[in-house]
Amino acid sequence: MRRRDLLAALGVVLAARAEAQSPVRLAWIEPGSAASGVPRLAAMRQGLADNGLIEGRDYVLEVFAADGDYQRFPAVVQKAMDTHPTVLLVTTILSVRAAQQATKTLPIVFVGTNDPVGAGLIDSLARPGGNTTGVATMSDQAAPKLVDMMHRALPAARRVAVLINPGNPTNRPIFESIRTSARSVGIDVEAIEVTAPASIDAAFGPASAPQPDAVIMVLDAMLVSIVGRIVQICVDRRIPLLGAGREQTEAGGLLSYGPSLDSLIRRSGYFVKRILAGAPPRDLPAEQPTKFELTINLKTARAIGATIPQSVLAEADDLIE
């Protein structure tokens, strides 16, 4: 009898150990396609590794893509929930809301999201409340500075188009902030609305039509997923493209001012680590970027014939050759 009891107890211990050592499931809700999300997933994996979490040993990361259609977020989140993940990783505001509507208990970590307090995703940065926390972008607060850098880098620019996704609740307020700042220095601004990846060419209109003196790309996950096509259009038409993060400049944009989106995503690995260690999201203060970078792509400047004043070049944190 004692031998049977001993074997039963040993079986329980071994089963518990196996369960404890099995990797947890992380679900990434990708606003774009699975292919376009590869760079962000690489940053996420690096952030997890920076926090001692190894793929295959500690976690498996599964991707659920909305393919640029924000209306699909509820269905995409539900598909992820059906796999019983331990943590949901989300990026843009509507995907965070879809996740919050799907679960009030499963931990949600947002990675590089605009204005989470203003959007009502969390109570405050210091005390997020509920089951959601993560890293914000501060793109809304950086918009006037981006306009200032554009005015100094391209002093002749008088007509500027701003790429926005009307499906992103923060894009219109950011556009209004850009327009207000631009008007103060005599620049006219109009919005170019892009609702899906397939509509980007139509949004720009024909190349034979009058072109803006510059284009500002507001930070939005769907727009980021097609930044390569946006850059191609602007370079082909010799239009300076400016953005809110260095990834846009690395892709071929002319100038960017803001935090590195990749660095924000990598930082999100800290929140996953703490949550897996038992910390509830409500007790993990959400964070904002601490470093904003001015990045200028000199190769693109030469390609489109743009001359950046030396005073602006001297302020750059990075010059891409």
N, C-alpha and C positions, 0 to 999 in steps of 0.2 A: 504494500500500500504506500509506504513511504517512498519507494522507488518510483512508483507511478506519479505521486505528487511532485517529486523532484523533477521528473521529466516534463511534467505539465508546466511547472514553474519556469523551467529552463526554456520551454517553447515560447512562453509569454514574453520572457526577457529578450529572446532572439528576435521575435516578431516586432517588439517595440523598437529594438535597435535598428532593425532593417527599415522600419517606417521612419525613424528619426534620420537615417542616413539617405533616404531616397530624396532625389531632388524635388524642390517645389516647382509649381507651374506659375510662370509669369505671363500675363496676356498683354500684348502691345496692341493698342488700337491705332492703326496707321491711317491718317487722313487721306494720303495719296494711295498709290499702288504699292504693292509689296516691293517691286523693283526700285521705285523712287525713294522708298524708305530705308534702303540699305545703308546710306551714310549715317542716318540717325540711329539705326539699330547698332551700327558699329560703335558709335559713341556711347550708347546705353551699355553695351557689353563691356566696354572699357571702364565705364563708371562702376559697374558691378565688380569687375576685377580689381579696381583700385580699392574696393572695400572688402576684398578677400573672398568674393563669391565667384566660383568657377563654373562655367557652363558645363552641363553634363554631370558634374559632381554635386553642385549645390542647387542648381536650377535648370529648368528648360524654358526657353523663351519662344512663345508662339505668336505669330503675327496675324491680325485680323484687319483687313484693309477695306476702307470705304471707297477707294478709287476716285477720290475727289468729290464725291457726292455727300455733302454733309447731312442730307436728309436720311441717309442710310445708317447713321450712327446708332440709333436705337436697335436696329436689327443686328448690326455688327457687334455691338456690346452684348446683346443677348446670346449671339453665337459663341462669343468668348465665355460668357457665364456658364454656358452648357458644358464647358470643359472643366469646370470647378477649379479655377485658378486661385492662387493664394493672394496675389496682388494684381490689380488692374493698373496699367501704365497708359496714361492718356496725354494728349498734347493740347489741342485747341478747345476753346470754351464749350462748344456744342457737344464735343465728345465727353468732356467732363460732366456736363449736365446729363447726358444720356446714361453715363455710368452711375451717377448719383440717383437717378430715377430707377435704375435697375437693382440697386442694392444700398441698404443703409448700414450694413455691417462689414462687408468686404472692404479691405483697405484700398484706397485709390490714391495714386501718386501722379500729379500732373507735372509734365516736363517741358519747361519753356513756354508758359502760358501767359497771355496778355492779361494784366489787371484782374487777378482772381478775386480780389476784394470787391472792386467796383462791379464786377459781373455777378456778384452774389454767390460765388462758389465756396467761399470760406468766410467765417465771421471776421477774422482779422489775421494779419500775418503772424502776430505773436501767439494768438489762440485760435487756430483754424476751426476747431469744433468739428463735430461729426466724424466722418470716416475718410476725410480728404485733406491732403497736404501736398507740398511739392515746391517747385522753383518757378518764380515768375520772370518776366522779361523786362519790365519797365519801358517797353517800346512807346507807350503813350507819353511818358514823361521825357523821353529822349527826342521826340519828334521836332520840337522847336530848335534844338541844337543841330539836328540833321539839316534843317532848312538853312540855318546860319552857315553851316559848312558848305552847302551847295551854293549859296549866294557868294561866298568868298572864293570858292573854287571855279565857279562859272558865272562871273559877274555880268556877262552879257545875256544870260538866260532871263526871259520875260514871260514865256508861256511854258508851264510845267504840267504834265499829266501825272496823276497819282493812281497807281494800280491798287484796287481794293477788292476784297471779296465781300459782297453785301450779306452773305450768309454768316459772316463772323461778326458778332455783336460789337466788337471793339474797333472794327475797321473804319466805320463812319465817324466816330468820335476822334480817332486819330487823324482822319482826313480833315476834319474841321479844325483841329489844332494846327495841322500843316498849312491849311488855307489862311488861317488868321495870321500865322507867323509870316507867311509869304506876302500877304497884302501889305504888311508893315514895311516891306522893302521893295514894293512896287512890282511884285510878281503875281501874275494871274494863274490860278490853279483850277484844273478841272479833274473830275474823277473818271477813271476807266474801270468799269465794273466787270469783273471776271467771276463767273458763277461756277465754272467747271473747267478742267484742264483742256477739254476739246474746244472751248470757246475763246482761247487766248488770241488766235490769229484774227478772228472776226472782231474782237474787242479793240485791237490796234487799228483796224481798218486798212484800206489799201495803201501801199507804199507811195502811190502817186499823189495822195492827199497831203495837205500841209501837215508837217510833223511838229511835235512839241520840241522845245529847246532842251528839255531833260525829262526823264521819267523817274519818279520815286516809287519804289515798291514797298508797300506797307507789309509788316511782318504778319504772315498768315501761313498756316501749315500747308494748305492746298497750293498757294502760290510758290512756297518754297519747294514743293515737290516738282514744279515745272520751271524752276529758275533757269535751267539750261536752255529751254525754248525761249524764255523771255530775253535772256542775254543774246541769243542768236538774232532775234528780231531787232533788238536795239543796235547791235553791232552792224548788222546788214544795212540799217537805215542811218547809221552814224549818230545815234541818239545816246547821250550819256545816261547811264542807268545808275541810280543811287539806291541804297538800301539800309536796313536797320541792323545788319549783322555781317560779320566778315565772310561768312559762307557765301553770301551773294557776290562779294568782290572776288573771292577765290574762284567762283564759277565764271567770272568774266565781266562782272559789273565794274563801273568806273570807281565808285567811292562808296564807302559805308561808314556809318557811325553807330555803335551800339555794342552790346555784349556778343560774345561768340555763342551761338545757339548750341554748338557741340559741347562747349564747356558747361552750359546749363544742364544739358542732358546727362553729361557725365556726373555732375553733382547729384543728380537724382538717385544715383546708386547708393548714396549715403542713406536716403530715406528708406529704400528697400531693405538695406542691411538692418537698420534700427527696427523696422516693422517685423522682419523675420526673427529678430531677437526678442520680440514681445512688446515693443513700444506701440501704443495706439496712435494713429495719425493725429488725433486731437491734441496730443501732448507734444507733437513735433512742430515747432514754429516753421511756417513757410518762409522761404528765403527769396531775396532779390539779388540780382547781379551786383558785384562790387567793383567790376572793371568794365569800362567802356573804351572801345578802341576806334581810332580813326585809321582806316585802311584804304589805300589807293592802289589801283591796278595800273601801273605805268604801261604795260603791254597793251591794255585796252585803250588807254589814252592815245597812244601812237596809232592804233588801228582806226580810231574814229576821228583823229585829228584834233583832239582836245589838249589844250595847254593849261596845266595846273600851275597857278602862281607859286613861286618858290616859298613864300611865307606859309602857304598851306602845306606844301610838301614837308617843310621843316617841322610841322606839328604832328605829322603822321606817326602812328605807332608801328606801322608796317607798310612797306612799299613793295608791291608784288611786281617782279620783273617778267 
